[in-house]
Amino acid sequence: MRVNSLQLTDFRNYESFCGAFPEQVVIFRGANAQGKTNVLEALYLLALGKSHRTHRERELIRWQTPFSILKAEMARDGRTHRLEVVLSGKGKKVKRNGVEQRRLSDYIGTLNAVMFAPEDLAIVKGSPGMRRRFLDVAISQVKPAYVHHLSRYNQILAQRNNLLKNLRRTSGGEVLLEVLNEQLVASGVEVFLKRRHFIRKLETWAQTIQSQITNEQETLALTYRTFLAEDEIEPTELADMYHEQLKKRRASERERGLTLVGPHRDDVAFAVNGIDVQTFGSQGQQRTTALSLKLAEIELIFEEIGEYPILLLDDVLSELDESRQTHLLQTIRQKVQTFVTTTSTADIHVGALKQAAIYDVESGKVRKA
């Protein structure tokens, strides 16, 4: 899988950009706030139909222009595909090979991308929301139907929370609450099952990679912190368990006007040699774990779809010491088309520069070095 070309019109600070990428490694070099990350954001948006930096899509449209157009030509399975995203004040349109896709779940999955940015180094010690987002983005790329289940779950969750707030002030609404409970459970079980399956497969890859990075000194374990049993039980039993959890918390939920149980509160725990690395691990261990997770995501996508995703490294190499950077570059070499942003190529392992295309970026203008 590779991106052959990218075109941008009125996206962020780019009035116009058109680039062809025959190389395996593409480096965008320049000072901060010049537009390097915007190129990676565009590739991510073309892959997943949304930005990794903002939910407000109007921010993506260049100042005082009515719309943005992003286009990419890519190769996968020996075939060429054309992807297009159009952003305007009226919303967003996504197209594949010239055909508009009505649902995002129908669009996602043609171009797979793994983003690794400095903030991802905090995935281990950061908030549970960061880890849930990591899971959701990764699963969506290999199981596009997951997008539908998660979206449906979040919609029902919002409706249920609104109803619970109203029930604090007025009586009634019990029938509607039961209806929403049924719908919440149905979607929530689907989200849970896909997360559990993904975490188990991710752990297998991450354990191997963590061991390699640390010369077999560290063993990594992942635990899905969830409200449902991790045992292999039937979905109907999981649904019954879910209903029981909602029943137990009914009074508390009414009092707080908030849904207190469900996948929106799940988390993932990481242990290195049996010790909770989130709480007691060194910064080095936490960074190694974050790197292992991202590299494991790449291998898992390959295992699931038979092709490697593209890799977007947003100013992250300078945050990794030489040994971790070396392992990252050795792992992806000759396998993964990689797009890198950096303020200086001095931060990059010399081996990665041999076959790389280097572009200098200044004020939304790009020229080949």
C-alpha positions in Angstrom: 0.0 0.0 0.0 1.4 3.4 -0.9 0.3 6.9 -1.7 1.5 7.9 -5.2 0.4 11.5 -5.2 -1.4 14.1 -3.1 -3.2 17.3 -4.1 -4.5 20.0 -1.7 -6.6 23.0 -2.5 -7.2 25.6 0.2 -6.4 23.2 3.0 -5.1 24.8 6.2 -2.3 27.2 5.1 -2.0 25.6 1.6 -3.5 27.5 -1.3 -2.3 24.7 -3.6 -0.1 21.7 -3.2 0.6 18.8 -5.6 3.2 16.2 -4.9 4.2 12.8 -6.3 5.8 10.2 -4.0 7.6 7.4 -5.7 9.9 7.0 -2.7 9.5 4.8 0.3 10.4 7.6 2.8 9.3 11.2 2.3 10.6 13.8 4.7 9.0 17.3 5.2 11.5 19.6 6.8 11.0 23.1 8.1 10.6 25.4 11.1 7.5 25.1 13.3 4.2 26.5 12.1 5.1 26.3 8.4 2.7 23.6 7.4 4.6 20.3 7.7 2.0 18.7 10.0 -0.8 19.8 7.7 0.5 17.5 5.0 0.3 14.5 7.3 -3.0 15.6 8.6 -4.3 15.6 5.0 -3.1 12.1 4.5 -4.8 11.0 7.7 -8.0 12.8 6.7 -8.0 11.0 3.4 -7.5 7.6 5.2 -10.0 8.0 8.0 -12.3 10.7 6.9 -11.5 13.0 9.8 -8.7 15.0 11.3 -6.5 13.7 14.2 -6.2 17.3 15.4 -9.6 18.9 15.5 -13.3 18.0 15.4 -14.2 21.4 13.9 -13.8 20.9 10.2 -14.2 24.6 9.4 -10.7 25.0 10.9 -9.3 22.9 8.0 -10.5 25.2 5.3 -8.0 28.0 4.4 -8.9 31.4 5.8 -11.6 33.3 3.9 -12.1 30.5 1.3 -15.4 28.5 0.9 -14.1 25.0 0.7 -11.1 22.6 0.8 -10.4 19.7 -1.6 -8.0 16.9 -0.8 -7.2 14.2 -3.4 -4.9 11.2 -3.3 -4.0 8.5 -5.8 -2.9 5.3 -4.1 -2.0 1.7 -4.9 -3.4 -1.3 -3.1 -3.8 -4.9 -4.1 -2.1 -4.1 -7.4 -4.9 -1.6 -8.2 -5.0 2.2 -8.3 -7.6 4.0 -6.2 -8.6 7.7 -6.1 -9.7 9.2 -2.8 -11.2 12.6 -2.4 -12.5 14.6 0.6 -14.4 17.9 0.1 -14.9 20.2 3.1 -17.3 23.1 3.0 -19.6 25.1 5.3 -22.4 22.6 4.3 -20.5 19.6 5.6 -18.1 17.0 4.3 -18.2 14.7 1.2 -16.0 11.6 0.8 -15.4 9.9 -2.5 -13.7 6.7 -3.6 -12.9 6.4 -7.3 -15.3 9.2 -8.1 -18.2 7.7 -6.2 -19.5 9.6 -3.2 -19.8 7.4 -0.1 -22.9 8.0 2.0 -21.5 6.6 5.2 -18.0 7.0 6.7 -17.9 3.2 7.4 -18.3 2.7 3.6 -15.3 4.9 2.9 -12.8 3.9 5.6 -10.5 1.0 4.9 -9.1 1.7 1.4 -6.1 3.7 2.7 -4.8 2.6 6.1 -2.6 4.9 8.0 -0.9 4.8 11.4 -0.1 8.2 13.0 2.7 8.5 15.5 3.1 12.0 17.0 4.7 13.3 20.3 1.3 13.2 22.0 1.1 9.5 21.3 4.1 9.0 23.7 1.6 9.8 26.4 -0.8 7.1 25.4 0.4 4.9 28.3 0.4 7.5 31.1 -2.3 9.8 29.6 -6.1 9.7 30.1 -8.3 6.7 29.5 -9.9 8.7 26.7 -6.6 8.8 24.8 -6.4 5.0 25.0 -10.0 4.5 23.9 -9.4 6.8 21.0 -6.3 4.8 20.0 -8.4 1.6 20.1 -11.2 3.1 18.1 -9.1 4.5 15.3 -7.0 1.3 15.0 -10.0 -1.0 15.0 -11.9 1.1 12.5 -9.2 0.6 9.9 -9.4 -3.2 9.9 -13.1 -3.5 10.8 -14.9 -0.6 9.1 -18.2 -1.9 10.5 -16.9 -0.9 13.9 -17.4 2.7 12.9 -21.1 2.1 12.6 -21.4 0.3 15.9 -19.4 3.0 17.8 -21.3 5.8 16.2 -24.6 4.2 17.0 -23.5 3.6 20.6 -22.4 7.2 21.0 -25.7 8.5 19.6 -27.8 6.3 22.0 -25.5 7.3 24.9 -26.1 11.0 24.3 -29.9 10.4 24.1 -29.8 8.3 27.3 -27.8 10.9 29.2 -30.3 13.6 28.2 -33.2 11.5 29.4 -31.4 10.8 32.7 -30.9 14.5 33.2 -34.6 15.1 32.6 -35.6 12.3 35.0 -33.9 14.3 37.8 -36.5 17.0 37.3 -39.6 15.1 36.1 -41.3 11.8 36.6 -42.0 9.3 33.8 -39.8 8.4 31.0 -39.3 4.8 32.2 -40.6 3.2 29.0 -38.2 5.3 26.9 -35.3 4.5 29.2 -35.9 0.8 28.8 -36.0 1.2 25.0 -32.7 3.1 25.1 -31.2 0.4 27.4 -31.9 -2.3 24.9 -30.4 -0.2 22.1 -27.4 0.8 24.2 -26.7 -2.8 25.2 -27.0 -4.1 21.6 -24.4 -1.6 20.3 -22.3 -1.7 23.4 -21.7 -5.4 23.3 -20.6 -5.1 19.6 -18.1 -2.4 20.6 -16.9 -4.5 23.6 -16.4 -7.7 21.5 -14.3 -6.0 18.8 -12.2 -4.1 21.4 -11.5 -7.3 23.3 -10.5 -9.2 20.1 -8.3 -6.4 19.0 -6.5 -5.9 22.4 -5.7 -9.6 22.6 -4.1 -9.6 19.1 -2.4 -6.3 19.8 -0.8 -7.8 22.9 0.7 -10.7 21.0 2.5 -8.3 18.6 3.4 -5.7 21.3 4.9 -8.4 23.6 7.3 -9.5 20.8 8.3 -6.0 19.9 8.8 -4.8 23.5 11.1 -7.8 24.1 13.1 -7.0 20.9 13.6 -3.3 21.8 14.7 -4.2 25.4 16.9 -7.2 24.4 14.4 -9.5 26.1 14.6 -7.6 29.4 10.9 -6.6 29.4 7.7 -8.5 29.1 4.6 -6.4 28.3 1.1 -7.4 29.2 -2.2 -5.6 28.2 -5.3 -5.8 30.3 -8.7 -4.7 29.1 -10.3 -2.8 32.0 -14.0 -3.2 31.3 -17.4 -3.7 33.0 -18.0 -7.0 31.2 -16.3 -10.4 31.7 -13.2 -11.0 29.5 -14.0 -14.7 29.5 -15.3 -16.3 26.3 -19.0 -16.2 26.9 -21.9 -15.9 24.4 -23.1 -12.4 23.3 -26.5 -13.1 24.9 -24.8 -13.7 28.2 -22.8 -10.5 27.8 -26.0 -8.6 27.1 -27.6 -10.0 30.2 -24.6 -9.0 32.3 -24.8 -5.5 30.7 -28.4 -5.1 31.6 -27.7 -6.2 35.2 -24.9 -3.6 35.5 -27.4 -0.9 34.3 -30.0 -2.1 36.8 -27.5 -1.9 39.7 -26.6 1.7 38.8 -30.1 2.9 38.0 -30.5 5.1 41.2 -26.9 6.5 40.9 -27.5 7.3 37.2 -30.8 9.1 37.9 -29.1 11.1 40.7 -26.1 12.1 38.5 -27.9 12.3 35.2 -25.2 10.3 33.6 -24.6 6.8 32.2 -22.1 5.2 34.5 -21.4 1.9 32.8 -20.4 1.1 29.2 -17.6 1.0 26.7 -17.3 4.8 27.0 -15.7 4.2 30.4 -13.4 1.3 29.5 -9.6 1.5 29.7 -6.5 -0.5 28.9 -3.8 -1.2 31.5 -0.1 -1.9 30.7 2.3 -3.9 32.8 6.0 -4.5 32.3 7.4 -7.5 34.1 4.3 -7.5 36.2 4.5 -3.9 37.3 2.0 -1.3 36.3 4.0 0.8 33.9 1.4 3.6 33.9 1.9 4.3 37.6 5.3 2.9 38.4 7.2 2.7 35.1 10.0 5.0 34.2 9.6 7.5 31.3 11.8 5.2 29.2 9.6 2.2 29.8 6.5 4.3 29.1 7.9 5.5 25.8 9.1 2.0 24.8 5.6 0.7 25.5 4.0 3.5 23.4 6.4 2.7 20.5 5.7 -1.1 20.9 1.9 -0.4 20.6 2.3 1.7 17.4 4.6 -0.9 15.8 2.2 -3.6 16.9 -0.6 -1.7 15.2 1.3 -1.7 11.9 1.9 -5.5 12.1 -1.7 -6.2 13.1 -3.1 -4.3 10.2 -0.8 -6.3 7.9 -2.0 -9.5 9.5 -5.7 -8.5 9.0 -5.6 -7.1 5.5 -2.4 -8.5 3.9 -0.8 -5.0 3.2 1.1 -2.6 5.4 -0.4 0.8 6.1 1.4 4.0 5.5 3.1 5.5 8.5 2.9 9.1 9.5 5.7 10.2 11.9 4.9 13.8 13.0 8.0 15.3 14.6 8.4 12.2 16.8 11.9 11.0 15.9 13.5 13.8 17.9 11.5 12.6 20.9 13.0 9.1 20.7 16.5 8.2 21.8 18.9 6.5 19.4 18.1 2.9 20.3 14.3 3.4 20.0 14.7 5.4 16.8 16.9 2.7 15.3 14.4 -0.1 16.2 11.6 1.9 14.7 13.4 2.6 11.4 14.7 -1.0 11.1 11.2 -2.3 11.6 9.6 -0.3 8.9 12.4 -0.3 6.4 11.4 -1.6 3.0 8.0 -2.5 4.3 6.1 0.7 5.1 5.8 3.9 3.1 6.7 6.5 5.7 6.0 10.3 5.8 8.1 12.2 8.3 8.0 15.8 9.6 11.1 17.3 11.3 12.7 20.6 12.0 16.1 19.2 11.1 17.2 16.0 9.4 20.0 15.9 11.9 17.4 14.3 14.2 17.0 11.4 11.8 19.0 8.2 11.7 21.4 8.4 8.7 20.1 5.1 7.3 16.7 6.5 6.8 18.0 9.3 4.6 19.6 7.2 1.9 16.5 6.6 -0.2 14.4 9.4 1.2 12.9 12.3 -0.7 13.3 15.5 1.3 11.0 18.5 0.9 11.5 21.9 2.5 8.3 23.6 3.8 8.0 27.3 4.4 4.7 29.3 4.8 2.6 26.6 3.0 5.1 26.3 0.1 6.9 23.1 -0.6 10.0 22.5 -2.7 12.1 19.5 -3.1 15.5 19.8 -1.4 
